[in-house]
Amino acid sequence: MKIYRPGDSLYYIVHDRINYNEIYEPCYKLIGVIEGTLEMTTAGKQLSARKGEYLFVTQGNFSKIKMIPTTGKGGVAG
């Protein structure tokens, strides 16, 4: 996994294999999927986004995230 942070409020993550995370969301977040698929459970809702789609996450919740890259490469912008 590589994390690129060009600025304080915008960064992107590149994965080459399936990745699972569970995090607390301290602020609002807009997540855009560049390649692959993102599956997320937050605030009691199950969400999914594919290449070119976006998810808006509200603050104050715990999120379980599964990032599934396209074979051999993948990326999720958050």
N, C-alpha and C positions, 0 to 999 in steps of 0.2 A: 504494500500500500504506500502510495506517495501522497503527501498533502502539499498543495501549492497555495500560498497565501499572498496574492498580489496586493491586498488591502485589508484593513481591519474588519470590514463587513462583508467581504466577498472572498470565497475560497472554493477550491474544488479538490475532489479526492478521486484517485484512479486506482482501481482494483483489478487484479488479474485472476482472482478466485472469489468464490462466494464469501461474504463477510457478514457477521452478525454483530450488532451493537445494541446496548440498552443505555439510554441517556436521559437525564433530566433536561427539559427545555426551559432555560432561564429567560428566553426572549422569543419574540415572534420570528419565524423563519420561513423563507420561500426556498423550496428545493426544486431544482430542475434536473431532469435526467438527460444526460448527453448520449449515453449508450447503455444498453442492458435494461434491467428492470429493478425497481425499488419496491419492496413490500414493507409496510409500516403499520404498527398498531399504536395508536395514541388516543387519549381521551375516550377509551372504550370503543373506538372505531377502527376497522381494518381498511387500509388504503393501499392502492397499488398504482404505480406510474411506470410508463415505458418511455423509450426514446422520444424526446420532444415534448413530454408532458411535465406538469409542475404540480407540487403539493404545497399548501400553506399550512404551517404548524403553529398553533397558538401556544403561548407561554404557560408555564406552571404545570406541565404534565410530564409524565415519564413516557418515553417512546421506545418501542422495540423495533429495530430496523434490520432488514435483510436486504443486502445489495447483491444482485446477481449480474455479473458482467456478461457481455457478449463473449462468445468463445475466444479466448486468447487476449481480450482487452475489455475495458469498460470504464465508465466514469459517471460520477454523480456530482452535480454542483449543488452546493448548499449555502 
